[in-house]
Amino acid sequence: MKRLNVVIVGAGRSGGELIMRPLKSLANVNVCALCDTNIELAQKVARENNITDVYSSLEKALDRQDVQLVCISTPPESHFELAKLAMEKGCAVLVEKPFTNTLTEAEELKKIQEVTGSTITVIHNHKFMPGMVKALDIYKSGRIGDIIYIDRYWIELGRTHRLIGDPSSWVHKMRGGVCCETMPHLIYQVYQFVGEMDVKQVYAYKKNEKLPWVIADEVTVVLESLSNKLIMIKYSANATEAHRKGGLTRMIITGTKDSIHCDYHDAFILRTQDNPSLFKRGLKAVADLSKNKLSKRQISVGSGHGIFINKYIEYLTGSGENPVPIEEALHAIKLCTEIAEMIEKSVKRLV
């Protein structure tokens, strides 16, 4: 069986673990090289994963001529140049979100894809979390009717978060700050249900004096779909330990018949007239979450990279669809750019 030769760019947690592990588990994939400007880190991760070839730049790695796929897992300011180089060399490209630093860069990569025939796909891993997949299946079944409103929220424990709590992290250099590192997840998840959206309002607040390097630690975004569905996205970096135990991410989708309540682990009809047993199960799930009866293992399903990468490799080898069409990735970066600009213009300090 012919194996797909892959170069991973970025030896940090995302490249060295979240992308590396699922790729190494596939029989039809050969991770042939690892790149990082921190050559010592790259060598360490390469040894741990039995990779012999290590490079300090992607340009050097692509001199080997046998590379078919480049996985980019570096801070977003480097995504454009790395993706451009790989695509112009005839490689498929898989890039971590955020797609690029600017909408202009993302649009340029779309043009390069059209000219070169090389494909580029952005890792929108959270859309394949079990709860999100189940929620979409319930909606497509017609059981909740037409969508009226979506409430999506994400709460993080900023003071102990590996990126938020580090004032030197690249996320604080992004326009809009750490909120806009997370925002693509929330946008592409909602996009699955309602399609393209417009940003109507952004409310941004600085509440936590213990995180002075964070631009805004509380953000609410109001969006409207082209079909007049209303969406409210709420982000907070001020979670408590109680939030952590009960789950930090939720979505409620309200329809004309019923509503869906979902997290990354599961989804269920929140209110129903024709299935009382399901209704009772939903109430019990909410009660269990509030009392922390569900174990961390039950709630946590990892980053979703494994599920995503399996689907992506199926697509690349001709046995599946592209898990993230370029239009989805472009729309996410378009809205994130607008939201970042509005955060920086309107953030209110409450400390």
N, C-alpha and C positions, 0 to 999 in steps of 0.2 A: 504494500500500500504506500502510495506516494504521500509524504508528509509535508505540511505547510511550514515553511521556514519563517520564524517570527523574531523580530528584534523588539525588545522592550526598552523604552527610553524613560529613565527615572527609576531609581533604585530605592525610593522611599516606601512608605507603607502601601500606597496604592499600587505602584508598579511592582515592588518586591514581594508583596503578599497578595493583595486583592485581585490583581490581574495575573500574577505569576502562577499561583496555585491552581486555578481552574484550567489555565492553558497547559500546565504540566500534566494534568490529569487526563488529557485527551490523547488518544493513541495516534490521531492523524495530525498532531501538531508537534513541531520541534522548535523549542525556544533556543535559537542558535547563538544569540548574543544579548548582552545587557549593556546599556549606555548610561553614563552619568558623569557630570563634570566633577563630582566627588568620586574619584577613581577608587579610593580605599573602600568606600561604602559599596561601590559596584562590585569590587572583587570579593568582599565579604558575602554579599547576597548571592553572587554567582557560585561561590564555593558551596554555600548551603543548598543550592538548587542544581548542582552538578552541571553548571554551564561553564564551558572552557574559554569562550571568547568575551572579552570585556573591552569597551572602548570609552574614550572620554568625550566623543562627539558622534552624532548620528552620521555626519558626513563620512567619517572614517569607517563606520560600520557598513555603510552602503557601498563602499569600494569592493566588498566581497562578491557582489553580483547575484547572489542566490537568495536574497531576501524577497519575500512575497507580501509580508504584512508587517507594518510598524505600529506598535502600541505606544501612544504618547501619554505619559503620566508625570507631567511636570507642571509648575505653576503656569496659569493661563497666558501670561505675557509672552511665553515662548511657544505657544501652540501653533500660531500662524506660520512662523518660519520653519519649524520642524515638519509640520504637515505639508507645506508647500514643497519642501525638499523631497520628502518621501514620495509624494504624488508625481512629481516631475521625473522621478526615477522609476516610475511604473509600479509602485507599491500601493496596496490597499492600506488605508489608515484608520485606526481605531483610536479615538482621543477622549480623554476624560473630560467631564464637564467641570467648569464652564467651557463651552465650545472654544471661544476665543476671548480676547480682551475687549474687542469692539465689534459692533455689527458690520462695519465696513470690512474687517478682516474675514468674518464668516462668509459674507457675500462673495468676497474674492476667492475663497476656497471653493465655493460652489461653482464659480466660473472655471477654476482650474480643473475641477472634477469633470465638467462638461467637455473641456478641451482635451484632457489627457486620457479620459476613460477610466482613470483610477477612482476607486470609491472612497468616500470618507464617511465614517459613522461615529456619532457621539455616544458615550456611555451614559444612557438614561436608565440606570440599573434599577431604580426603585419602582419603576412602572411594572416590574415583574415580581414584586413581592407578593406572596400568596394572598394576602388580604386585598391588595389592589386588583389582582387578577380576578378574584372572586367577585369583588364589587362591580367590576366592568361586566362580567358575565351576567350578574343579576340585572344590571341595567339593560343590557342587550336583550334579555329575555322579555322585557316589557312589563315586568312585575311592579315597577314603581311609577309607570307612566312616563310622561314628559318631565324633564328636569325643570324645576323652577329656580332652585337656589343651591349653591354648594358652599359649605363652610369648611375650610381646610386650615388646620393649625399645626405648628411645629414649635416645640419648646425644648431648649437646650440648657444644660447646666454649665453656663459660661465659665465660671471660675475654675472648673476642673477639666474643661474640654481641651483636648490636646492642641487645637488650633486657636480657639477663642482665647484661652488662658495664656497664650504665648504672644507677648507684644511684638515679637520679631517675625511672626508668621506672615507668609505671603498673603493670607486672606485679608489682612488689615490694609494692604496696599491696593486692593481692588476698589473701583468706584462703588460707593454704597457700602463698603465694608463687608463684614462677615455675613450679614444678612443676604447679600447677593451671591455668596458662595453657595448658600443653601437654596435660594429662590428658584433656580432652574428645576430642582426636584419637584417643587410644589406646582410650578407652572406646567411642566409636561405631564404630570399626573392628572391635573384638571383638563388639560388639552385632549386627553383620550376620550373624555365624556362630552365636551362641548365644542371642540375645535378652536379656531382662532378667536382671540379676545382683544379688547382694548383696555388700556389702563385708564380708570376714571378718577381715582384719588389715591394718594399715599399719605398716611399719617406715621411720622417717625419721631421717636422719643429717645432721649438719653436719660435713663433712670438710675443706672448702677454706677456709683462713684468708685467702686472697687475695680472697674474695668475701664480706666480712662482712655485707653487706646482704641476702644470700640466706638465707631462713629454713632451708631444707633443700636440700642439693645432691645427695643420694642418697636415693631413695625406692623402696620395693618395696611393691606393693599385691597382696594376695591376694583374689580374688573367686570366687564360686561362682554358676553360672547356676541358674535355677529347675529346669533339667533335670539338675542335679548335675554339670555340667562345671566343671573347675577351671581358673582363669585366673591367671597371674602377670604383672603389669605391672611393669617395672623402668625407672626414670627416673634419669638422671645428668646433671649439669651439668659433669662433670669429664672430658670427652673429651680425647684427645690429637690431634696432627696425624695420627697413624697411623689413628685412628678415622675422622677426616674423609675421608681418602683411600679407606678401605675401605668407607665407607657407615655412616651413623649410626643407621639404623632397620631393625629386623628383626622378623619374626614367624614362629614355628614352630607349626604346627597339627598335633597328633598325633592320629591316628585309629585305629580298630580294625584297619584294613588297612594303611595307609601314612601318611606325613606330608608336609605341604606346608611348604616353606621359601620365604619371600617377602620382598622389600623393595619400595620404591616403583617400581622399574624392571621387575621380573619376578617370576615364581613358578614353582616346579617341584616335582615329587615328589622328596622327599629320599631316600626308600628305597622300592624297588619290586621285586617278584619277577617280574612278567610283562613288564617293558619294560626290558631291560638297557641299551639305547641311551639311554633317557631318564635312567636312573640315572647312566651315565657323563657325560652332559651336565650333570647336577646337580653331580657331583663336580668337573667342570672349572669350573663357575661359581663354586663355593665357593673353589677354588684360585685362580682369577683375581682374585676379590675380595681374598683374603688377600695376593696379590702386587701388588695395585694395577694390574692390567693393563687393567681397564676404565677408560675415560676418564671424566672428570667429566661430560661431556655425556651419555654413556651412562647413568650412574647417576642424574644429576639430571633430573627431569622437571618442574621448576618447582614452584609452590605448589599446582597443581591447580585454581586458581580458574577458568581458562579452560574446562576441561572441565565443572566444576560449573555455571558461569553459563550455558553453552549449554544444559545440561539444565534449568536453572531457567526460563529464558526460554521454552523449549518447553512446560514445564508451565504457565506463566503465560498463554501464548497458546493453550492448549487442545490441544496436540499431544503431550503427554507427562505422566508422573506426577510428583508432588511428590518431588524427590530426597531430601528429609529430612522425613518426617512429624513432626508436633508431638510425638508420643509418644516418638520417638527423642531429640529435643532435650531433652524434659523428663527422660528417664531419665539422660541424660548429665549434666545439671546437678544432678540429685538425688545421683548417686554422687560427683560432684566436690565437692559441699557436704559430704558425709560424710567424704570423704578429707581435705579441707582441715581440718576440725575435728580429725580424728585426728592429722594432721601437727603441728598447733600444740600438741596435748596431749602428744605422745609423742616429739618430736624429741630426739635425743641428740647432744650436741656431742662430737666426737672430735678437736678441734683445741685 
